[in-house]
């Protein structure tokens, strides 16, 4: 991995190499968590990897905060090297990989599971591949990691900072 990512928008998925700390060359941080996100864009609009990069740069980042981006056609883009800590989930970036899919809002702009069959398939393939590469202990949605404001130990729906990723990762067959 390496070379010149900051001057390009993104790369297609491809990770190789010999054994390192996690069994993945060049990745020395301990990765145990996959956090699933959506872009919170309407299903009837296209939100390209370049749009995503522009959006995150406007928020002061040098590159996309997620590590992978899954378009509606199922194509998986690598948007940040795995060895780099992501910028996608406050308090959980150091140990996690961020995966986002394009969509999350229906035609009326309301939160919905808008994943296409191709996105579901790619999400499963990506998660299963990452599980073979890293000692992943948990796959969850961004909203599940929102702060437990009332301190009762449970992050309840009313406490979700937002709906991201607009489906329940814990019970989703494509995220196992
Ligand atoms: Zn999110």
Backbone and ligand atoms as CSV (ligand in chain L), in Angstrom:
chain,resi,resn,atom,element,x,y,z
A,1,UNK,N,N,0.871,-1.183,0.000
A,1,UNK,CA,C,0.000,0.000,0.000
A,1,UNK,C,C,0.906,1.229,0.000
A,2,UNK,N,N,0.431,2.362,-0.043
A,2,UNK,CA,C,1.277,3.527,0.058
A,2,UNK,C,C,1.141,4.380,-1.183
A,3,UNK,N,N,2.196,4.967,-1.564
A,3,UNK,CA,C,2.385,5.709,-2.799
A,3,UNK,C,C,1.214,6.572,-3.255
A,4,UNK,N,N,1.330,7.815,-3.001
A,4,UNK,CA,C,0.611,8.774,-3.817
A,4,UNK,C,C,-0.899,8.815,-3.668
A,5,UNK,N,N,-1.437,8.287,-2.610
A,5,UNK,CA,C,-2.897,8.276,-2.498
A,5,UNK,C,C,-3.471,9.678,-2.425
A,6,UNK,N,N,-2.736,10.571,-1.794
A,6,UNK,CA,C,-3.293,11.900,-1.574
A,6,UNK,C,C,-3.443,12.691,-2.853
A,7,UNK,N,N,-2.721,12.299,-3.892
A,7,UNK,CA,C,-2.855,13.041,-5.143
A,7,UNK,C,C,-3.899,12.396,-6.049
A,8,UNK,N,N,-4.389,11.246,-5.662
A,8,UNK,CA,C,-5.439,10.624,-6.455
A,8,UNK,C,C,-6.721,10.614,-5.641
A,9,UNK,N,N,-7.821,10.386,-6.280
A,9,UNK,CA,C,-9.088,10.431,-5.584
A,9,UNK,C,C,-9.335,9.157,-4.793
A,10,UNK,N,N,-9.023,8.056,-5.384
A,10,UNK,CA,C,-9.274,6.792,-4.713
A,10,UNK,C,C,-8.708,5.684,-5.574
A,11,UNK,N,N,-8.703,4.500,-5.014
A,11,UNK,CA,C,-8.200,3.350,-5.751
A,11,UNK,C,C,-9.205,2.227,-5.635
A,12,UNK,N,N,-9.121,1.306,-6.557
A,12,UNK,CA,C,-9.998,0.154,-6.416
A,12,UNK,C,C,-9.437,-0.759,-5.333
A,13,UNK,N,N,-10.315,-1.630,-4.835
A,13,UNK,CA,C,-9.951,-2.470,-3.696
A,13,UNK,C,C,-8.851,-3.446,-4.080
A,14,UNK,N,N,-7.820,-3.496,-3.292
A,14,UNK,CA,C,-6.774,-4.478,-3.531
A,14,UNK,C,C,-5.760,-4.403,-2.410
A,15,UNK,N,N,-5.692,-5.410,-1.585
A,15,UNK,CA,C,-4.751,-5.399,-0.479
A,15,UNK,C,C,-3.947,-6.688,-0.547
A,16,UNK,N,N,-2.664,-6.550,-0.528
A,16,UNK,CA,C,-1.853,-7.758,-0.584
A,16,UNK,C,C,-0.715,-7.669,0.401
A,17,UNK,N,N,0.220,-8.557,0.278
A,17,UNK,CA,C,1.411,-8.455,1.097
A,17,UNK,C,C,1.604,-9.622,2.025
A,18,UNK,N,N,2.768,-9.658,2.614
A,18,UNK,CA,C,3.110,-10.755,3.503
A,18,UNK,C,C,2.762,-10.409,4.935
A,19,UNK,N,N,3.033,-11.316,5.828
A,19,UNK,CA,C,2.589,-11.189,7.214
A,19,UNK,C,C,3.165,-9.972,7.932
A,20,UNK,N,N,2.341,-9.279,8.660
A,20,UNK,CA,C,2.762,-8.188,9.527
A,20,UNK,C,C,2.052,-8.374,10.847
A,21,UNK,N,N,1.853,-7.298,11.581
A,21,UNK,CA,C,1.210,-7.383,12.899
A,21,UNK,C,C,-0.160,-8.048,12.818
A,22,UNK,N,N,-0.934,-7.665,11.824
A,22,UNK,CA,C,-2.268,-8.211,11.657
A,22,UNK,C,C,-2.312,-9.280,10.563
A,23,UNK,N,N,-1.150,-9.624,10.075
A,23,UNK,CA,C,-1.129,-10.507,8.923
A,23,UNK,C,C,-1.238,-9.725,7.622
A,24,UNK,N,N,-1.231,-8.413,7.717
A,24,UNK,CA,C,-1.329,-7.583,6.527
A,24,UNK,C,C,-0.128,-6.642,6.483
A,25,UNK,N,N,0.616,-6.717,5.440
A,25,UNK,CA,C,1.818,-5.906,5.329
A,25,UNK,C,C,1.508,-4.414,5.458
A,26,UNK,N,N,2.284,-3.747,6.274
A,26,UNK,CA,C,2.163,-2.298,6.376
A,26,UNK,C,C,1.129,-1.824,7.374
A,27,UNK,N,N,0.303,-2.730,7.892
A,27,UNK,CA,C,-0.731,-2.323,8.845
A,27,UNK,C,C,-0.285,-2.723,10.247
A,28,UNK,N,N,0.113,-1.752,11.034
A,28,UNK,CA,C,0.640,-2.054,12.367
A,28,UNK,C,C,-0.360,-1.753,13.480
A,29,UNK,N,N,-1.421,-0.995,13.170
A,29,UNK,CA,C,-2.391,-0.719,14.231
A,29,UNK,C,C,-3.273,-1.957,14.440
A,30,UNK,N,N,-3.776,-2.109,15.654
A,30,UNK,CA,C,-4.627,-3.254,15.972
A,30,UNK,C,C,-6.058,-2.948,15.541
A,31,UNK,N,N,-6.569,-3.752,14.630
A,31,UNK,CA,C,-7.910,-3.517,14.090
A,31,UNK,C,C,-8.847,-4.624,14.553
A,32,UNK,N,N,-9.898,-4.240,15.281
A,32,UNK,CA,C,-10.823,-5.229,15.834
A,32,UNK,C,C,-12.288,-4.923,15.510
A,33,UNK,N,N,-12.514,-3.827,14.825
A,33,UNK,CA,C,-13.888,-3.333,14.654
A,33,UNK,C,C,-14.108,-2.844,13.222
A,34,UNK,N,N,-15.294,-3.175,12.675
A,34,UNK,CA,C,-15.706,-2.602,11.394
A,34,UNK,C,C,-16.957,-1.769,11.652
A,35,UNK,N,N,-16.922,-0.516,11.247
A,35,UNK,CA,C,-18.068,0.374,11.425
A,35,UNK,C,C,-18.670,0.674,10.052
A,36,UNK,N,N,-19.976,0.387,9.924
A,36,UNK,CA,C,-20.662,0.582,8.651
A,36,UNK,C,C,-21.390,1.930,8.661
A,37,UNK,N,N,-21.236,2.649,7.559
A,37,UNK,CA,C,-21.857,3.963,7.393
A,37,UNK,C,C,-22.629,4.021,6.075
A,38,UNK,N,N,-23.469,5.080,5.962
A,38,UNK,CA,C,-24.017,5.433,4.659
A,38,UNK,C,C,-23.628,6.881,4.391
A,39,UNK,N,N,-23.805,7.299,3.151
A,39,UNK,CA,C,-23.459,8.691,2.832
A,39,UNK,C,C,-24.614,9.640,3.132
A,40,UNK,N,N,-25.779,9.067,3.500
A,40,UNK,CA,C,-26.976,9.872,3.741
A,40,UNK,C,C,-27.301,10.746,2.529
A,41,UNK,N,N,-27.208,10.098,1.367
A,41,UNK,CA,C,-27.611,10.750,0.118
A,41,UNK,C,C,-28.800,9.984,-0.455
A,42,UNK,N,N,-29.582,10.662,-1.275
A,42,UNK,CA,C,-30.800,10.053,-1.810
A,42,UNK,C,C,-30.499,8.947,-2.802
A,43,UNK,N,N,-31.303,7.918,-2.731
A,43,UNK,CA,C,-31.080,6.735,-3.565
A,43,UNK,C,C,-31.213,7.072,-5.057
A,44,UNK,N,N,-31.986,8.109,-5.373
A,44,UNK,CA,C,-32.181,8.443,-6.783
A,44,UNK,C,C,-31.151,9.449,-7.297
A,45,UNK,N,N,-30.139,9.737,-6.475
A,45,UNK,CA,C,-29.062,10.630,-6.917
A,45,UNK,C,C,-27.742,9.863,-6.870
A,46,UNK,N,N,-26.840,10.221,-7.770
A,46,UNK,CA,C,-25.513,9.605,-7.734
A,46,UNK,C,C,-24.596,10.427,-6.847
A,47,UNK,N,N,-23.823,9.733,-6.032
A,47,UNK,CA,C,-22.840,10.398,-5.177
A,47,UNK,C,C,-21.529,9.651,-5.400
A,48,UNK,N,N,-20.713,10.197,-6.288
A,48,UNK,CA,C,-19.508,9.492,-6.718
A,48,UNK,C,C,-18.421,9.555,-5.652
A,49,UNK,N,N,-17.379,8.776,-5.856
A,49,UNK,CA,C,-16.247,8.817,-4.929
A,49,UNK,C,C,-15.593,10.198,-4.955
A,50,UNK,N,N,-15.678,10.885,-6.098
A,50,UNK,CA,C,-15.141,12.252,-6.152
A,50,UNK,C,C,-16.018,13.219,-5.351
A,51,UNK,N,N,-17.324,13.007,-5.414
A,51,UNK,CA,C,-18.235,13.820,-4.586
A,51,UNK,C,C,-17.925,13.607,-3.103
A,52,UNK,N,N,-17.689,12.353,-2.766
A,52,UNK,CA,C,-17.386,12.018,-1.371
A,52,UNK,C,C,-16.090,12.688,-0.923
A,53,UNK,N,N,-15.087,12.632,-1.774
A,53,UNK,CA,C,-13.808,13.261,-1.447
A,53,UNK,C,C,-13.975,14.778,-1.274
A,54,UNK,N,N,-14.730,15.374,-2.181
A,54,UNK,CA,C,-14.969,16.814,-2.100
A,54,UNK,C,C,-15.667,17.162,-0.786
A,55,UNK,N,N,-16.645,16.364,-0.443
A,55,UNK,CA,C,-17.414,16.578,0.787
A,55,UNK,C,C,-16.517,16.505,2.024
A,56,UNK,N,N,-15.662,15.504,2.067
A,56,UNK,CA,C,-14.808,15.346,3.241
A,56,UNK,C,C,-13.696,16.384,3.277
A,57,UNK,N,N,-13.211,16.785,2.102
A,57,UNK,CA,C,-12.199,17.849,2.063
A,57,UNK,C,C,-12.798,19.169,2.559
A,58,UNK,N,N,-14.063,19.372,2.250
A,58,UNK,CA,C,-14.737,20.593,2.704
A,58,UNK,C,C,-14.863,20.616,4.220
A,59,UNK,N,N,-14.781,19.415,4.822
A,59,UNK,CA,C,-14.836,19.329,6.289
A,59,UNK,C,C,-13.435,19.306,6.883
A,60,UNK,N,N,-12.434,19.631,6.061
A,60,UNK,CA,C,-11.083,19.798,6.581
A,60,UNK,C,C,-10.205,18.567,6.542
A,61,UNK,N,N,-10.684,17.503,5.888
A,61,UNK,CA,C,-9.875,16.290,5.829
A,61,UNK,C,C,-9.059,16.265,4.540
A,62,UNK,N,N,-7.931,15.569,4.613
A,62,UNK,CA,C,-7.074,15.479,3.431
A,62,UNK,C,C,-7.578,14.435,2.445
A,63,UNK,N,N,-8.285,13.457,2.968
A,63,UNK,CA,C,-8.835,12.401,2.121
A,63,UNK,C,C,-10.126,11.906,2.754
A,64,UNK,N,N,-10.783,10.997,2.089
A,64,UNK,CA,C,-12.045,10.467,2.599
A,64,UNK,C,C,-11.819,9.819,3.981
A,65,UNK,N,N,-12.734,10.047,4.886
A,65,UNK,CA,C,-12.586,9.536,6.250
A,65,UNK,C,C,-12.766,8.038,6.375
A,66,UNK,N,N,-13.574,7.444,5.468
A,66,UNK,CA,C,-13.790,5.988,5.465
A,66,UNK,C,C,-12.646,5.294,4.726
A,67,UNK,N,N,-12.504,4.013,4.973
A,67,UNK,CA,C,-11.485,3.247,4.243
A,67,UNK,C,C,-12.008,2.688,2.925
A,68,UNK,N,N,-13.306,2.374,2.914
A,68,UNK,CA,C,-13.903,1.809,1.699
A,68,UNK,C,C,-15.229,2.505,1.402
A,69,UNK,N,N,-15.517,2.594,0.114
A,69,UNK,CA,C,-16.760,3.204,-0.325
A,69,UNK,C,C,-17.410,2.298,-1.364
A,70,UNK,N,N,-18.651,1.896,-1.099
A,70,UNK,CA,C,-19.353,0.965,-1.987
A,70,UNK,C,C,-20.446,1.724,-2.751
A,71,UNK,N,N,-20.245,1.827,-4.051
A,71,UNK,CA,C,-21.210,2.530,-4.901
A,71,UNK,C,C,-22.466,1.680,-5.121
A,72,UNK,N,N,-23.487,2.300,-5.684
A,72,UNK,CA,C,-24.746,1.589,-5.912
A,72,UNK,C,C,-24.586,0.399,-6.859
A,73,UNK,N,N,-23.590,0.485,-7.742
A,73,UNK,CA,C,-23.354,-0.628,-8.667
A,73,UNK,C,C,-22.537,-1.750,-8.022
A,74,UNK,N,N,-22.205,-1.568,-6.741
A,74,UNK,CA,C,-21.479,-2.599,-6.019
A,74,UNK,C,C,-19.973,-2.457,-6.061
A,75,UNK,N,N,-19.476,-1.512,-6.845
A,75,UNK,CA,C,-18.028,-1.356,-6.937
A,75,UNK,C,C,-17.474,-0.856,-5.599
A,76,UNK,N,N,-16.402,-1.486,-5.168
A,76,UNK,CA,C,-15.774,-1.113,-3.898
A,76,UNK,C,C,-14.540,-0.261,-4.176
A,77,UNK,N,N,-14.560,0.960,-3.710
A,77,UNK,CA,C,-13.400,1.843,-3.834
A,77,UNK,C,C,-12.617,1.865,-2.520
A,78,UNK,N,N,-11.318,1.802,-2.657
A,78,UNK,CA,C,-10.463,2.031,-1.497
A,78,UNK,C,C,-10.216,3.527,-1.405
A,79,UNK,N,N,-10.655,4.124,-0.314
A,79,UNK,CA,C,-10.591,5.578,-0.203
A,79,UNK,C,C,-9.606,6.062,0.853
A,80,UNK,N,N,-9.069,5.143,1.622
A,80,UNK,CA,C,-8.057,5.492,2.622
A,80,UNK,C,C,-7.257,4.224,2.926
A,81,UNK,N,N,-5.931,4.324,3.009
A,81,UNK,CA,C,-5.144,3.122,3.294
A,81,UNK,C,C,-5.513,2.540,4.659
A,82,UNK,N,N,-5.555,1.233,4.736
A,82,UNK,CA,C,-5.926,0.578,5.998
A,82,UNK,C,C,-4.961,0.904,7.134
A,83,UNK,N,N,-3.702,1.172,6.779
A,83,UNK,CA,C,-2.737,1.461,7.851
A,83,UNK,C,C,-2.993,2.830,8.477
A,84,UNK,N,N,-3.773,3.660,7.823
A,84,UNK,CA,C,-4.095,4.974,8.382
A,84,UNK,C,C,-5.349,4.897,9.240
A,85,UNK,N,N,-5.309,5.550,10.390
A,85,UNK,CA,C,-6.499,5.665,11.225
A,85,UNK,C,C,-7.556,6.453,10.451
A,86,UNK,N,N,-8.777,5.992,10.497
A,86,UNK,CA,C,-9.843,6.659,9.770
A,86,UNK,C,C,-10.340,7.905,10.475
A,87,UNK,N,N,-11.287,8.572,9.838
A,87,UNK,CA,C,-11.948,9.737,10.419
A,87,UNK,C,C,-13.431,9.575,10.135
A,88,UNK,N,N,-14.080,8.676,10.893
A,88,UNK,CA,C,-15.470,8.355,10.574
A,88,UNK,C,C,-16.328,8.092,11.809
A,89,UNK,N,N,-15.712,7.855,12.973
A,89,UNK,CA,C,-16.509,7.512,14.151
A,89,UNK,C,C,-15.763,7.945,15.401
A,90,UNK,N,N,-16.176,9.063,15.931
A,90,UNK,CA,C,-15.491,9.662,17.072
A,90,UNK,C,C,-15.314,8.664,18.221
A,91,UNK,N,N,-14.073,8.520,18.662
A,91,UNK,CA,C,-13.789,7.653,19.786
A,91,UNK,C,C,-13.478,6.214,19.402
A,92,UNK,N,N,-13.721,5.844,18.135
A,92,UNK,CA,C,-13.523,4.460,17.700
A,92,UNK,C,C,-12.651,4.352,16.450
A,93,UNK,N,N,-12.017,5.432,16.070
A,93,UNK,CA,C,-11.260,5.412,14.818
A,93,UNK,C,C,-9.993,4.572,14.900
A,94,UNK,N,N,-9.313,4.620,16.047
A,94,UNK,CA,C,-7.993,3.991,16.148
A,94,UNK,C,C,-8.038,2.496,15.850
A,95,UNK,N,N,-9.092,1.808,16.325
A,95,UNK,CA,C,-9.135,0.354,16.215
A,95,UNK,C,C,-10.077,-0.144,15.124
A,96,UNK,N,N,-10.559,0.758,14.282
A,96,UNK,CA,C,-11.609,0.336,13.360
A,96,UNK,C,C,-11.289,0.583,11.892
A,97,UNK,N,N,-12.111,-0.056,11.059
A,97,UNK,CA,C,-12.142,0.186,9.624
A,97,UNK,C,C,-13.509,0.769,9.309
A,98,UNK,N,N,-13.551,1.857,8.582
A,98,UNK,CA,C,-14.812,2.484,8.210
A,98,UNK,C,C,-15.206,2.105,6.796
A,99,UNK,N,N,-16.454,1.604,6.669
A,99,UNK,CA,C,-16.985,1.207,5.366
A,99,UNK,C,C,-18.279,1.976,5.130
A,100,UNK,N,N,-18.380,2.668,4.025
A,100,UNK,CA,C,-19.599,3.417,3.737
A,100,UNK,C,C,-20.221,2.932,2.432
A,101,UNK,N,N,-21.554,2.923,2.404
A,101,UNK,CA,C,-22.229,2.643,1.134
A,101,UNK,C,C,-22.936,3.904,0.648
A,102,UNK,N,N,-23.094,3.994,-0.650
A,102,UNK,CA,C,-23.747,5.144,-1.279
A,102,UNK,C,C,-25.246,5.051,-1.061
A,103,UNK,N,N,-25.845,6.057,-0.444
A,103,UNK,CA,C,-27.282,6.077,-0.240
A,103,UNK,C,C,-27.639,6.236,1.226
A,104,UNK,N,N,-28.802,5.679,1.591
A,104,UNK,CA,C,-29.259,5.768,2.970
A,104,UNK,C,C,-30.507,6.632,3.128
A,105,UNK,N,N,-30.885,7.345,2.051
A,105,UNK,CA,C,-32.117,8.136,2.061
A,105,UNK,C,C,-32.976,7.724,0.874
A,106,UNK,N,N,-34.274,7.614,1.107
A,106,UNK,CA,C,-35.169,7.217,0.021
A,106,UNK,C,C,-35.491,8.419,-0.886
A,107,UNK,N,N,-36.410,8.217,-1.818
A,107,UNK,CA,C,-36.753,9.260,-2.775
A,107,UNK,C,C,-37.362,10.501,-2.160
A,108,UNK,N,N,-37.832,10.372,-0.925
A,108,UNK,CA,C,-38.373,11.537,-0.206
A,108,UNK,C,C,-37.335,12.151,0.731
A,109,UNK,N,N,-36.142,11.571,0.735
A,109,UNK,CA,C,-35.094,12.105,1.614
A,109,UNK,C,C,-35.172,11.575,3.034
A,110,UNK,N,N,-35.931,10.488,3.222
A,110,UNK,CA,C,-36.070,9.907,4.555
A,110,UNK,C,C,-35.126,8.719,4.725
A,111,UNK,N,N,-34.625,8.504,5.949
A,111,UNK,CA,C,-33.712,7.388,6.184
A,111,UNK,C,C,-34.348,6.049,5.793
A,112,UNK,N,N,-33.605,5.250,5.038
A,112,UNK,CA,C,-34.103,3.950,4.591
A,112,UNK,C,C,-32.928,3.076,4.184
A,113,UNK,N,N,-33.162,1.773,4.254
A,113,UNK,CA,C,-32.141,0.841,3.767
A,113,UNK,C,C,-32.253,0.801,2.249
A,114,UNK,N,N,-31.439,1.603,1.603
A,114,UNK,CA,C,-31.527,1.735,0.143
A,114,UNK,C,C,-30.506,0.863,-0.579
A,115,UNK,N,N,-29.846,-0.023,0.136
A,115,UNK,CA,C,-28.796,-0.817,-0.501
A,115,UNK,C,C,-29.320,-1.632,-1.683
A,116,UNK,N,N,-28.588,-1.581,-2.770
A,116,UNK,CA,C,-28.915,-2.395,-3.924
A,116,UNK,C,C,-28.425,-3.821,-3.668
A,117,UNK,N,N,-28.930,-4.795,-4.445
A,117,UNK,CA,C,-28.403,-6.163,-4.300
A,117,UNK,C,C,-26.877,-6.194,-4.483
A,118,UNK,N,N,-26.379,-5.393,-5.397
A,118,UNK,CA,C,-24.926,-5.362,-5.616
A,118,UNK,C,C,-24.190,-4.823,-4.392
A,119,UNK,N,N,-24.745,-3.817,-3.765
A,119,UNK,CA,C,-24.112,-3.258,-2.561
A,119,UNK,C,C,-24.114,-4.272,-1.422
A,120,UNK,N,N,-25.226,-4.987,-1.278
A,120,UNK,CA,C,-25.291,-5.999,-0.219
A,120,UNK,C,C,-24.241,-7.078,-0.453
A,121,UNK,N,N,-24.136,-7.524,-1.679
A,121,UNK,CA,C,-23.164,-8.567,-2.006
A,121,UNK,C,C,-21.746,-8.078,-1.740
A,122,UNK,N,N,-21.446,-6.852,-2.160
A,122,UNK,CA,C,-20.098,-6.307,-1.970
A,122,UNK,C,C,-19.798,-6.092,-0.491
A,123,UNK,N,N,-20.807,-5.672,0.247
A,123,UNK,CA,C,-20.618,-5.467,1.682
A,123,UNK,C,C,-20.250,-6.788,2.355
A,124,UNK,N,N,-20.958,-7.836,1.995
A,124,UNK,CA,C,-20.663,-9.148,2.562
A,124,UNK,C,C,-19.253,-9.600,2.170
A,125,UNK,N,N,-18.917,-9.456,0.896
A,125,UNK,CA,C,-17.601,-9.893,0.420
A,125,UNK,C,C,-16.487,-9.120,1.125
A,126,UNK,N,N,-16.690,-7.823,1.269
A,126,UNK,CA,C,-15.671,-6.989,1.907
A,126,UNK,C,C,-15.506,-7.346,3.385
A,127,UNK,N,N,-16.625,-7.447,4.096
A,127,UNK,CA,C,-16.560,-7.756,5.524
A,127,UNK,C,C,-15.915,-9.126,5.752
A,128,UNK,N,N,-16.314,-10.105,4.929
A,128,UNK,CA,C,-15.740,-11.448,5.102
A,128,UNK,C,C,-14.256,-11.463,4.781
A,129,UNK,N,N,-13.849,-10.681,3.805
A,129,UNK,CA,C,-12.424,-10.594,3.472
A,129,UNK,C,C,-11.651,-9.935,4.612
A,130,UNK,N,N,-12.186,-8.837,5.131
A,130,UNK,CA,C,-11.501,-8.128,6.215
A,130,UNK,C,C,-11.392,-9.014,7.464
A,131,UNK,N,N,-12.399,-9.856,7.670
A,131,UNK,CA,C,-12.360,-10.771,8.826
A,131,UNK,C,C,-11.241,-11.802,8.690
A,132,UNK,N,N,-10.873,-12.130,7.463
A,132,UNK,CA,C,-9.757,-13.072,7.280
A,132,UNK,C,C,-8.417,-12.367,7.462
A,133,UNK,N,N,-8.420,-11.045,7.365
A,133,UNK,CA,C,-7.173,-10.286,7.439
A,133,UNK,C,C,-6.877,-9.756,8.832
A,134,UNK,N,N,-7.919,-9.493,9.611
A,134,UNK,CA,C,-7.762,-8.863,10.922
A,134,UNK,C,C,-8.607,-9.608,11.964
A,135,UNK,N,N,-8.206,-9.535,13.232
A,135,UNK,CA,C,-8.994,-10.197,14.294
A,135,UNK,C,C,-10.228,-9.373,14.665
A,136,UNK,N,N,-11.162,-9.305,13.736
A,136,UNK,CA,C,-12.363,-8.488,13.934
A,136,UNK,C,C,-13.250,-9.109,15.013
A,137,UNK,N,N,-13.613,-8.307,16.006
A,137,UNK,CA,C,-14.469,-8.793,17.089
A,137,UNK,C,C,-15.906,-8.308,16.961
A,138,UNK,N,N,-16.075,-7.229,16.199
A,138,UNK,CA,C,-17.419,-6.654,16.124
A,138,UNK,C,C,-17.613,-5.928,14.799
A,139,UNK,N,N,-18.801,-6.113,14.209
A,139,UNK,CA,C,-19.211,-5.336,13.041
A,139,UNK,C,C,-20.472,-4.598,13.456
A,140,UNK,N,N,-20.485,-3.295,13.376
A,140,UNK,CA,C,-21.671,-2.564,13.833
A,140,UNK,C,C,-21.909,-1.324,12.993
A,141,UNK,N,N,-23.067,-0.732,13.195
A,141,UNK,CA,C,-23.415,0.499,12.505
A,141,UNK,C,C,-22.935,1.702,13.298
A,142,UNK,N,N,-22.703,2.793,12.601
A,142,UNK,CA,C,-22.236,4.022,13.237
A,142,UNK,C,C,-23.130,4.424,14.404
A,143,UNK,N,N,-24.445,4.326,14.192
A,143,UNK,CA,C,-25.385,4.823,15.212
A,143,UNK,C,C,-25.298,4.043,16.523
A,144,UNK,N,N,-24.833,2.798,16.439
A,144,UNK,CA,C,-24.717,2.003,17.663
A,144,UNK,C,C,-23.597,2.493,18.574
A,145,UNK,N,N,-22.712,3.307,18.030
A,145,UNK,CA,C,-21.573,3.805,18.795
A,145,UNK,C,C,-21.777,5.236,19.264
A,146,UNK,N,N,-23.005,5.721,19.124
A,146,UNK,CA,C,-23.310,7.045,19.638
A,146,UNK,C,C,-23.182,7.045,21.160
A,147,UNK,N,N,-22.895,8.176,21.744
A,147,UNK,CA,C,-22.736,8.225,23.202
A,147,UNK,C,C,-24.013,7.815,23.940
A,148,UNK,N,N,-23.819,7.160,25.044
A,148,UNK,CA,C,-24.927,6.749,25.914
A,148,UNK,C,C,-25.248,7.924,26.841
A,149,UNK,N,N,-26.087,8.827,26.334
A,149,UNK,CA,C,-26.280,10.104,27.023
A,149,UNK,C,C,-26.903,9.975,28.407
A,150,UNK,N,N,-27.872,9.075,28.573
A,150,UNK,CA,C,-28.529,9.004,29.876
A,150,UNK,C,C,-27.828,8.038,30.822
A,151,UNK,N,N,-26.732,7.460,30.365
A,151,UNK,CA,C,-25.895,6.671,31.252
A,151,UNK,C,C,-26.493,5.367,31.718
A,152,UNK,N,N,-27.492,4.852,30.998
A,152,UNK,CA,C,-28.099,3.602,31.448
A,152,UNK,C,C,-27.424,2.382,30.825
A,153,UNK,N,N,-26.334,2.620,30.128
A,153,UNK,CA,C,-25.570,1.504,29.577
A,153,UNK,C,C,-26.069,1.011,28.238
A,154,UNK,N,N,-27.171,1.546,27.771
A,154,UNK,CA,C,-27.719,1.129,26.481
A,154,UNK,C,C,-27.837,2.358,25.577
A,155,UNK,N,N,-27.350,2.225,24.357
A,155,UNK,CA,C,-27.530,3.323,23.406
A,155,UNK,C,C,-28.883,3.106,22.726
A,156,UNK,N,N,-29.879,3.854,23.195
A,156,UNK,CA,C,-31.243,3.679,22.702
A,156,UNK,C,C,-31.477,4.490,21.432
A,157,UNK,N,N,-32.494,4.101,20.664
A,157,UNK,CA,C,-32.764,4.834,19.420
A,157,UNK,C,C,-32.848,6.343,19.614
A,158,UNK,N,N,-33.450,6.783,20.721
A,158,UNK,CA,C,-33.593,8.222,20.951
A,158,UNK,C,C,-32.244,8.899,21.151
A,159,UNK,N,N,-31.228,8.086,21.448
A,159,UNK,CA,C,-29.906,8.644,21.698
A,159,UNK,C,C,-29.009,8.611,20.463
A,160,UNK,N,N,-29.516,8.003,19.365
A,160,UNK,CA,C,-28.701,7.949,18.162
A,160,UNK,C,C,-28.427,9.363,17.660
A,161,UNK,N,N,-27.167,9.650,17.387
A,161,UNK,CA,C,-26.837,10.966,16.862
A,161,UNK,C,C,-27.475,11.150,15.492
A,162,UNK,N,N,-27.527,10.063,14.744
A,162,UNK,CA,C,-28.198,10.084,13.457
A,162,UNK,C,C,-28.554,8.657,13.095
A,163,UNK,N,N,-29.143,8.467,11.952
A,163,UNK,CA,C,-29.643,7.146,11.582
A,163,UNK,C,C,-28.580,6.251,10.962
A,164,UNK,N,N,-27.465,6.811,10.618
A,164,UNK,CA,C,-26.399,6.104,9.911
A,164,UNK,C,C,-26.122,4.727,10.510
A,165,UNK,N,N,-26.152,3.635,9.774
A,165,UNK,CA,C,-26.256,3.559,8.306
A,165,UNK,C,C,-27.654,3.238,7.773
A,166,UNK,N,N,-28.694,3.527,8.560
A,166,UNK,CA,C,-30.081,3.376,8.100
A,166,UNK,C,C,-30.539,1.923,7.950
A,167,UNK,N,N,-29.846,0.996,8.582
A,167,UNK,CA,C,-30.351,-0.371,8.748
A,167,UNK,C,C,-29.665,-0.961,9.973
A,168,UNK,N,N,-30.203,-2.075,10.464
A,168,UNK,CA,C,-29.658,-2.670,11.685
A,168,UNK,C,C,-28.551,-3.669,11.333
A,169,UNK,N,N,-27.322,-3.244,11.505
A,169,UNK,CA,C,-26.172,-4.072,11.142
A,169,UNK,C,C,-26.159,-5.371,11.952
A,170,UNK,N,N,-26.542,-5.277,13.222
A,170,UNK,CA,C,-26.455,-6.434,14.117
A,170,UNK,C,C,-27.284,-7.619,13.628
A,171,UNK,N,N,-28.420,-7.335,12.988
A,171,UNK,CA,C,-29.293,-8.419,12.535
A,171,UNK,C,C,-29.259,-8.609,11.026
A,172,UNK,N,N,-28.356,-7.900,10.361
A,172,UNK,CA,C,-28.316,-7.932,8.889
A,172,UNK,C,C,-27.512,-9.126,8.384
A,173,UNK,N,N,-28.137,-9.924,7.530
A,173,UNK,CA,C,-27.462,-11.141,7.052
A,173,UNK,C,C,-26.259,-10.829,6.176
A,174,UNK,N,N,-26.206,-9.639,5.595
A,174,UNK,CA,C,-25.112,-9.276,4.693
A,174,UNK,C,C,-23.894,-8.753,5.428
A,175,UNK,N,N,-24.016,-8.574,6.718
A,175,UNK,CA,C,-22.899,-8.036,7.510
A,175,UNK,C,C,-22.280,-9.113,8.401
A,176,UNK,N,N,-22.550,-10.387,8.112
A,176,UNK,CA,C,-21.982,-11.447,8.931
A,176,UNK,C,C,-20.760,-12.043,8.254
L,1,ZN,ZN,ZN,-21.775,7.297,9.798
